[in-house]
Amino acid sequence: MWRPTGLRRHVSRWFTLITMCRSIKRLRERDEVASDQEIAEAALQFVRKISGYRQPSAKNEAAFSSAVDEITLASHRLLEEITK
């Protein structure tokens, strides 16, 4: 199996990061406020991308859920602050 090395690995990781983020929806629009559900879904998508898991194992479920909750709260705070 071919595996990227050196510069190829770096470029491969960069490309993966760029393409992964396309599916995360922009939550801040000029006249629209993001719903709680939209923020939670974006947080879940972000944690999935960072962890590399669509569904965590039973062993990692608590850490996964905690990360989603923390990112949801941080996103709420950010959106509240920038829309004042």
Protein Blocks (a to p, Z undefined) as FASTA:
>chain_A
ZZdehjlmmmmmmmmmmmmmmmpccfbdfkbccdfklmmmmmmmmmmmmnopabdcfklm
mmmmmmmmmmmmmmmmmmmmmmZZ
